[in-house]
């Protein structure tokens, strides 16, 4: 017990100067974990995450307090596929929200190990922890009346009709590529584990949380939590974490250096430093693709509207200058 306490004190200094550093919520996009064209092997994902960890470690060494969120689309899709194959072999199927929790643990342990190792190698040992996080949603919201979030593999119309009849699921044809299951994508309303997140970052611990938007849960009148078949938009969940924690910066790392207006037209233009009012107008005009750049821009808008200092959308390799507002689409100060 004594040796364990000593190790903990060595790994994570109690408060001190680091605890007063700027708090940044870093929202990692899919390219930080799995790049287009890759098969999704463990080795591929781990190599990408090591590159990501090198960028995040730079922020930590600069004295920033990090809360890291991440996407999980390809990973949870593979978990669904594994389940489908398992069902054929007579194995029980897990609910969607449990699959999301599985992906949080899977990706989280890779991120925390990679950051730990990167910091050790640079003489800056710190404790990194993954918190399997639930996200509160309102089951009475409009999102549950109109499911829009596609998940899983493509199937034939016959297979989709069978799933709808047997399981009561909603399926839609997707751009001529086949049929996919669609689920609600409700707004994040808070996090039951938020006090744990606060305690961890106050002790200088780096926290990986709210992977894939968190595990959706509804709160009953007596306070009990019930898992919900839904997917919360990860960037909006990251914004909500940042807002509640009181982070100064929301840093959204993706595969491009800037958000664009007039995307894929001759008038295409990168957005650099921009006022809240200007980017709200761009968003209103429909410049940002739903399900891609749209949620990132909306998350940035909400963060600044709720008192955040700076929201930045930029590429992974620009993490450090992006956090300082020197690169990317920068909303706020």
N, C-alpha and C positions, 0 to 999 in steps of 0.2 A: 504494500500500500504506500509505504514511504517512498520507495523507488519510483512508483508510478507518478506520485505527486511531483517528485523532483524532475522527472522527464517532462511533465506537462509544463512546469515553470520554465524549463529550458527552451521548449519549443515555442511557447507563447508568453512573452512578457506581459505582465498584468498592467493594462492601460499604458501609462507612460506617454511619451511624445507621439507615438504612432496613433494612439487612440484619438488624437485631436486632428488627424489628417482628414482630408476631404473624403466624404463617403460617395462612392460611385456605384450605381447599379449598372452592370454590364450585361446586355442582352445579346447572346451569341446566336448568329444565324446558322443555318444548316451547313454552310461551307466550312465552318469551324470544325465540323465533325465528319462530314461525308461530302465529297465533291462530286459534281456531275460526271457520269460515266464510270464511277467506281462501283465495284460489286457489293461493297459494304462489309468486307471481312473485318475481323477484329484488328488485324495488323494495319489495314488501311485507315480505319477510324482512329486507332491509337497514334499513328504517325501524324494525322491531321491535328489531333488534340495536343500532341507535344508541341507542334508549331504554334498552336493557339496559346498554350501555357507559357511559351517564351514571351509572347506579347503581353499577357496578363501579368507575368512576373515583373516586367519592367514597371508597370503601374504600381505594383506592391512595393517594389524597391524605392520608388519615388515617395513612399509614405502614404499612398492612398489606401483607404479601407474599402474592400471590394465585396459586393454581393453579386454573384454570377447566376444568371438565368440562361436557359438554352432551349433550342428547338428539339423536337423528337420525331418528326414526321416519318422519315425513312425507317427509323428503329422500331417505332410502334407498328408500322406497316408490316415489318418482318415478324413481329410478335403475333400479329393477327394471322399471318400466313402459317406460322408454326402451329398456331391453335387449330387452324382449318385442317391441317394434316393430322394433328393429334386427335381431333374429333372422329376422323375416319378410322382411327385405330382404337376408338372407344374411350379416349381420355376426356375428362370433363372440360368444358369451355369456361373461361374466366370473363367477367364483365369488362366492358371497354375501359372503365375508370381504373380497374386493377391492372390492365395492360399498360395504361399510362404510368401507373406507379412503378411497374416493372422497368419501364424505360427510364424513369427518373433515376432509379438505383443503378442501372446499367451504365448510363452516360455519366452520371455523377461520380461514380467511383473512378472512372477513367480520367475525368477532369481533375478530381482532387489528388489522385496519385501523380499525374503529370505536373501539376503546379507544385506539389510538395517536392518532387524531385528537382524541378527547375530551380526552386529557391534554395534547396540544399546545395546544389552545384554552384550557386552564386553567393554562398556564405550568408544567406538570409533566411534561416529556418523559421518556418511558421506552421501553425496548425491549420489544416484545410478540412472542412467537413461538408458532407452532403446531407441536407435535410429533406426528407420526403414530405412534400408540402401539399396540403389540400387548399383548394380555392373555392370560396363560398359563391354560390350562384343562386339566382331566384328562379325556382321551377315554374313560376307563373309568368315569366317574361315571354315576350313575343318570339324569342329565338326558338322556344320549344314548339311553337305552332308552325314554324317555317324552317325546318332543318336545312342548312346550307353547306355544312363543312364535309367535303368528301374524305373518306378514309378507306384504307385497304386497297385490295387489288381490283382489276377490271374483270367483269363477268359478262356472260351472255344475258340477253333479256329473259330467257327461260329460267336461268339460275336466279336472277334478280327477283322475278315474279314468285318463285318458290320461297325465297327467303322472306319476302314481304308477307306471303300467305302464312308461312309456318311460324315466323318469329315476330311479326308485326313491325318489322323494320321499314325505314324509308330508303328507297333506292332511286337514282336518277341516271339517265343517259348522259354521258360526259363527252361532248364534242366529237361524236362519232367514233370514239375509242372503245366504247363498251359501257357497261353499267357499273356504278359504284354505290356503295352505301353512303348515305349522308346523315349527319347527326347535328343536333343543335350546337350553336357556338355562342353561348350566353356571355354577358358582360361579367367581369370579375367584381365581386362585392367585398372582398376582404379575405383574410387568411387566419384560420384558427391557430396556427403556429407562430403568429407574428411576434409574440413576446419572446419566444425562443430565439428568433432571428435577431431581435434587439440585443438580448443578453450575449449572444455569440459575438456579434460585431463590436459590442462594447468591451469585450475582452481581447480584441485584436485578432479574432479568428476569421478566416476567409470562409464565406458561406456560399455553397452551391445550392440553389433553391428554386422552386417553381418551374422545374423542367417541363417543357411542353405546355406551359400555362398552368401547371399544377393539376392535381387530381380533383375534378369537380365534385362538390358536395353541397347538399342542401341542409339547412339547420331547421330542425323541428321546433315547435313552440317551447318544449321543455329544455331545449339546448342540444339534444342528441343530433348527431351528424349521420346523413345517409348519402352514400355514393350515387352519382347521377351519370347517366349515359350521355355524355356531351364532351366537347373539346373547347377549352377556353383559348382564345387567341393569345399566343405567348408574349407578343410585344405589349399588348394591353395589360397583361398580368404583370409584366416587368415594371410597367409604369405605375401600376397600383402599389407594388412593393416599394418602389422608390418614393412615392407620395407619402405612404403611411410611415415609412422609416424616417422621412425627412432628409433624403439624400440630396446633395447639391447638384449632382450631374447624373443624367441618364445617357449612357453611351450604347448605341445600337450598332453592333458590328455585323456587317453583311459582306457581299461579294463585290460591291461597287463603292467608289470613293464618295459619291454624292447621290442625293435624290435628283431626279430630272423632271423638268416640265417639257411638254410636247414630245414625250418619249417616242423614239423610233420615227420621227418625222424630220424633215429638213430644218425645222425650227428648234430641234432638241437643244436644251441648255441645262447645264449643271447649276444647281442652287448652292451657293456658298453661305455666307452669313446672311440671315434673313430675319425680319421681324415676325413676331407672332401673328400680327394682322395679315401680313403678306402671305405667309404659308397657309394660314386658314383660308384665304381666298383661293389659292392654288388647289387646296383640297376640295373646296366647295365646287370648283370648276371641273373636277374629275380628272386631274392630271395623273393621279397615282393609282396603279392597278390594285383592285381589291384582292386580298389574299397574298399580296407580294409587298410592294412598297407602301400601299395604302395604310395598313395597320401600323407600320413603323412611323409614318408621318402623323397619324392620329395619336399615337402614343406620345410623340414629341410635343404635339399641341397640348394635350391634356396635362402633361408634366409641367409645362411652363404656366399654363392657366392655374394650376394648383399650387403655385409658389416655388417651383423648381428654378434653380439658377441657370442651368444650361442643358439643352438636349442636343445630342450630336448623332448624326447618321453618317457612318463612313465604313471603310474597309478594315478588315482585321489587321492588316500590316500597318495601319495608321492608328493603332489603339492609343499610343502615348500622345502624339500630337493632337489626335482627335479629342482626347479627354481634356486637353488644354484649350480646345476651341480653335486650333490653328489649321485644321484640315477637316474637310467634309461639309455636310449641310449642318449649320450651327444655328440653333434657335435659342435666343436669349442673350445673356451677357457674353 
